[in-house]
Amino acid sequence: MNAKKILKTIAIPVLISLVPMLIKHKKETTAAKR
């Protein structure tokens, strides 16, 4: 069960850093389509 804890500790910061990048990318692609 220790591996799950490690995965969670790694996954949470990764998600926090990836989500804004994904949102920015989505905005850029929608802006480019116009």
A tleap script that builds the chain and sets N, CA, C and O, in Angstrom:
source leaprc.protein.ff14SB
mol = sequence {
  NMET ASN ALA LYS LYS ILE LEU LYS THR ILE
  ALA ILE PRO VAL LEU ILE SER LEU VAL PRO
  MET LEU ILE LYS HIE LYS LYS GLU THR THR
  ALA ALA LYS CARG
}
set mol.1.N position { 0.830 -1.218 0.000 }
set mol.1.CA position { 0.000 0.000 0.000 }
set mol.1.C position { 0.868 1.273 0.000 }
set mol.1.O position { 0.358 2.375 -0.205 }
set mol.2.N position { 2.172 1.112 0.230 }
set mol.2.CA position { 3.060 2.274 0.273 }
set mol.2.C position { 3.228 2.883 -1.113 }
set mol.2.O position { 3.362 4.100 -1.249 }
set mol.3.N position { 3.221 2.035 -2.144 }
set mol.3.CA position { 3.384 2.526 -3.519 }
set mol.3.C position { 2.246 3.471 -3.894 }
set mol.3.O position { 2.461 4.478 -4.568 }
set mol.4.N position { 1.041 3.140 -3.454 }
set mol.4.CA position { -0.119 4.013 -3.751 }
set mol.4.C position { 0.081 5.388 -3.144 }
set mol.4.O position { -0.223 6.404 -3.769 }
set mol.5.N position { 0.597 5.414 -1.918 }
set mol.5.CA position { 0.828 6.701 -1.236 }
set mol.5.C position { 1.850 7.520 -2.015 }
set mol.5.O position { 1.680 8.726 -2.194 }
set mol.6.N position { 2.914 6.859 -2.477 }
set mol.6.CA position { 3.955 7.552 -3.247 }
set mol.6.C position { 3.362 8.083 -4.545 }
set mol.6.O position { 3.636 9.218 -4.937 }
set mol.7.N position { 2.549 7.266 -5.212 }
set mol.7.CA position { 1.917 7.678 -6.474 }
set mol.7.C position { 1.057 8.910 -6.258 }
set mol.7.O position { 1.095 9.851 -7.050 }
set mol.8.N position { 0.289 8.901 -5.192 }
set mol.8.CA position { -0.578 10.054 -4.897 }
set mol.8.C position { 0.252 11.313 -4.660 }
set mol.8.O position { -0.097 12.393 -5.137 }
set mol.9.N position { 1.348 11.168 -3.923 }
set mol.9.CA position { 2.179 12.335 -3.619 }
set mol.9.C position { 2.794 12.900 -4.897 }
set mol.9.O position { 2.991 14.109 -5.016 }
set mol.10.N position { 3.096 12.022 -5.847 }
set mol.10.CA position { 3.673 12.485 -7.120 }
set mol.10.C position { 2.572 13.012 -8.034 }
set mol.10.O position { 2.744 14.043 -8.684 }
set mol.11.N position { 1.454 12.316 -8.085 }
set mol.11.CA position { 0.385 12.646 -9.043 }
set mol.11.C position { -0.247 14.002 -8.751 }
set mol.11.O position { -0.550 14.754 -9.678 }
set mol.12.N position { -0.448 14.325 -7.475 }
set mol.12.CA position { -1.141 15.578 -7.133 }
set mol.12.C position { -0.369 16.806 -7.640 }
set mol.12.O position { -0.972 17.634 -8.323 }
set mol.13.N position { 0.918 16.969 -7.347 }
set mol.13.CA position { 1.640 18.149 -7.869 }
set mol.13.C position { 1.709 18.153 -9.390 }
set mol.13.O position { 1.650 19.213 -10.014 }
set mol.14.N position { 1.835 16.958 -9.994 }
set mol.14.CA position { 1.896 16.867 -11.459 }
set mol.14.C position { 0.591 17.367 -12.059 }
set mol.14.O position { 0.591 18.132 -13.023 }
set mol.15.N position { -0.528 16.926 -11.475 }
set mol.15.CA position { -1.843 17.374 -11.967 }
set mol.15.C position { -1.976 18.888 -11.814 }
set mol.15.O position { -2.452 19.570 -12.721 }
set mol.16.N position { -1.558 19.399 -10.677 }
set mol.16.CA position { -1.674 20.845 -10.416 }
set mol.16.C position { -0.869 21.639 -11.449 }
set mol.16.O position { -1.295 22.711 -11.879 }
set mol.17.N position { 0.283 21.117 -11.844 }
set mol.17.CA position { 1.107 21.836 -12.821 }
set mol.17.C position { 0.625 21.609 -14.251 }
set mol.17.O position { 0.803 22.468 -15.115 }
set mol.18.N position { 0.010 20.443 -14.501 }
set mol.18.CA position { -0.435 20.134 -15.872 }
set mol.18.C position { -1.754 20.808 -16.220 }
set mol.18.O position { -1.943 21.254 -17.351 }
set mol.19.N position { -2.663 20.885 -15.262 }
set mol.19.CA position { -4.000 21.441 -15.548 }
set mol.19.C position { -3.928 22.856 -16.130 }
set mol.19.O position { -4.572 23.102 -17.149 }
set mol.20.N position { -3.179 23.806 -15.540 }
set mol.20.CA position { -3.103 25.151 -16.129 }
set mol.20.C position { -2.516 25.125 -17.539 }
set mol.20.O position { -2.929 25.897 -18.404 }
set mol.21.N position { -1.542 24.225 -17.766 }
set mol.21.CA position { -0.946 24.110 -19.097 }
set mol.21.C position { -1.991 23.645 -20.111 }
set mol.21.O position { -2.056 24.154 -21.230 }
set mol.22.N position { -2.809 22.668 -19.702 }
set mol.22.CA position { -3.859 22.156 -20.593 }
set mol.22.C position { -4.877 23.249 -20.901 }
set mol.22.O position { -5.314 23.391 -22.043 }
set mol.23.N position { -5.250 24.011 -19.894 }
set mol.23.CA position { -6.232 25.095 -20.087 }
set mol.23.C position { -5.644 26.136 -21.053 }
set mol.23.O position { -6.328 26.605 -21.963 }
set mol.24.N position { -4.382 26.484 -20.842 }
set mol.24.CA position { -3.727 27.461 -21.711 }
set mol.24.C position { -3.687 26.934 -23.146 }
set mol.24.O position { -3.946 27.668 -24.099 }
set mol.25.N position { -3.362 25.669 -23.279 }
set mol.25.CA position { -3.282 25.057 -24.616 }
set mol.25.C position { -4.648 25.078 -25.295 }
set mol.25.O position { -4.756 25.380 -26.484 }
set mol.26.N position { -5.684 24.755 -24.534 }
set mol.26.CA position { -7.055 24.766 -25.079 }
set mol.26.C position { -7.428 26.170 -25.553 }
set mol.26.O position { -8.006 26.335 -26.628 }
set mol.27.N position { -7.099 27.164 -24.758 }
set mol.27.CA position { -7.413 28.558 -25.114 }
set mol.27.C position { -6.656 28.959 -26.383 }
set mol.27.O position { -7.202 29.645 -27.246 }
set mol.28.N position { -5.405 28.530 -26.490 }
set mol.28.CA position { -4.593 28.876 -27.655 }
set mol.28.C position { -5.156 28.224 -28.918 }
set mol.28.O position { -5.187 28.845 -29.981 }
set mol.29.N position { -5.600 26.974 -28.799 }
set mol.29.CA position { -6.127 26.273 -29.976 }
set mol.29.C position { -7.452 26.886 -30.405 }
set mol.29.O position { -7.712 27.019 -31.600 }
set mol.30.N position { -8.290 27.261 -29.448 }
set mol.30.CA position { -9.577 27.879 -29.797 }
set mol.30.C position { -9.342 29.258 -30.409 }
set mol.30.O position { -10.067 29.665 -31.317 }
set mol.31.N position { -8.344 29.971 -29.921 }
set mol.31.CA position { -8.037 31.298 -30.458 }
set mol.31.C position { -7.474 31.174 -31.880 }
set mol.31.O position { -7.736 32.025 -32.731 }
set mol.32.N position { -6.713 30.126 -32.128 }
set mol.32.CA position { -6.114 29.924 -33.451 }
set mol.32.C position { -7.179 29.551 -34.480 }
set mol.32.O position { -7.072 29.903 -35.654 }
set mol.33.N position { -8.198 28.840 -34.028 }
set mol.33.CA position { -9.273 28.419 -34.940 }
set mol.33.C position { -10.057 29.613 -35.482 }
set mol.33.O position { -10.547 29.575 -36.611 }
set mol.34.N position { -10.175 30.659 -34.689 }
set mol.34.CA position { -10.964 31.826 -35.107 }
set mol.34.C position { -10.362 32.532 -36.319 }
set mol.34.O position { -10.910 33.529 -36.788 }
savepdb mol mol.pdb
quit
